[in-house]
Structures are given as structure tokens and as C-alpha cells.
Amino acid sequence: IASTAREIYAGHNEFGPSLDPNLFADNKNLVILNLPYNAFSSPLPALNPENKPREVDLSHNHFSGSIPSDYCGVYRLKLDRNKLYGPLTIVLDPDCANFEFFSISHNKFSGTFPDVIERYTALHHLDISGNRFSGDFPFIPKSLHVFIARDNVFQAENIEYWRSSATEGKLQYLDVSSNQISTDMPYTDLIGPSLTSLSIANNKFHFLPTFHTTITFPGLTSLDVSNNDLTTFSPSHFPNVVVLKLADNNFEGPLQVPLSVTQLDISFNRFEFDIAQLFLPLLTSFIARSNVIHGSLILENFPNL
């Protein structure tokens, strides 16, 4: 079966720990190889170099070693939550830049992420979270819809890489939380017309100039800037935000948030206001520890809380 099947689905079992590295190497018919949530702990199996599958999902196993060059040319590749390491330049070859979905989260990759990814003009989903990538972020292709890079050690002191990709592209979801980014980065470099969710939590941001402009981002519905060193927030920039997380910053003074908010976390700041004057009719979750809030809580101001 392994040498002739077009589609192999054997996920969510207890296969392993060993897997013959050449089990699928002679299969020229294979289109889908789906083996997630098993117990394989060998190196990744080889693929037929002439007729490669369109989709390979080997996530949630214990595969180790590097990604073989055979995997260059697969359209949708999911290798999350394994023990993979080594250079990505082997698989990210500009001569076969046809990845549409590339997900390698929670492995052991480190070092800089190859800038060659910018040439992957069909790529719409890139998840490199939970590794040890460092240095500046790579240029990202304008075709990208989802970019997840949280839980790495990117410094990204020069953020010019993102400008054209975000504001001129199709980016909808961007999560760069839990890195070491400290640049003075304007939101205009990140929030394009398509972006609906942005998380920059757990970094070292201390100044976001866009808060001092008249630019608005009506498409953004989820914003998480918690655990940075920010001091100013203007709700007029995000009139339709639904999930808003501002915790662990240096915000102070009155609290102003859009009426659209349903989930709000302002903990560990210095907001000072009379809660009786706060009216958020759609609010379902409110966390406000360690601020300077006074007055009487009027439940009618929060009918959904």
C-alpha cells in the first residue's frame, strides 16, 4: 500500500516509534500523506523526488533531524510539534518555491529565518512559532494571509521588512508575541487593510507613533499589546475592535475603549476612572486588576457581563 496508494490517512493512532525512511520513496502516485498524532521518533521519511505529494502532515510526532530536500515541492507541509532542527535552506529552495502552507511550529529550529521565503508567492500560511529563531524577521511574501512567529527570540530592531508585505498585501492574522522586539514600530507598518488580528504581546515596545495620528483600522477586531512598555492608547484608531488586551503596560489616566469591545483586560496599569461612568453594552469579560478605579459598579452599564 505504501508504494502505490494515492492517499494515506493514518493519524491519531499509536504507530511508531520507528518508520522505514524509504517506505514512501518509490510511490509516484502519492498525493496526500497524513500521519499526525502518532509516536514516530525516526528521521522524516523520504518522498519520491519526481512525483511529490501535494500535502504532507506529520505533525504531533517525535520526528527528529532536518527536513530533507525531498520536501521541497510539497504544497502543504505540516511538521508542527516534533523535534526537528537543522538548516531550513535545504527545503526552502528558491527553485521550487511552491509552498502554500508551511508550518513548523514547536520544533528545535534556531538562527535566522531564510529571507528566501519572500520568493514564495503562493504561500498564504506561515507558522514558525515555538522555536529559537533570532535576529530580524525575514521579508514575507505579499501573498501571506497568516504569519505566526510567537515564542522565538527575534529582535527585529529594523522592522522595514514588514512594511510592503503588511500594508500592500493580504495579511489577515499576525502574531509576533513573546519575542524580544524593542523597535519604535508604527502600526502602519503592520496593519494593512486586510488585517483582523494583531498580537505583539510580551515584547519590549515602548512607543507606537500611530497612536498619535488620525489613521484608523476598521477591520481590526482583535488586538493584544499586553506586557510591553506602552503609555498611550486611542480607541479612535480601532473603532471595531472586539477583543482588547492592554494589560501590563504603563497606561494611565481615563479609560476609553470602543463600544464594540466584548473582552477587555486592562490589568496592571495606572488607569484612573470612575467605573460608574463606564458604559460597554457588549462586554462579556472584564479584567481590571491593579489600577486606580473608584466609584460604584452599575450593572446596567454592562448588560452582558
Salt bridges, closest charged atoms under 4 A:
GLU50 OE1 - LYS28 NZ 3.68
GLU55 OE1 - ARG76 NE 4.00
GLU160 OE2 - ARG163 NH2 2.95
GLU168 OE1 - LYS142 NZ 3.11
ASP175 OD2 - ARG150 NH1 2.89
ASP184 OD1 - HIS206 NE2 3.16
ASP189 OD1 - ARG163 NH1 2.69
GLU252 OE1 - ARG270 NE 3.47
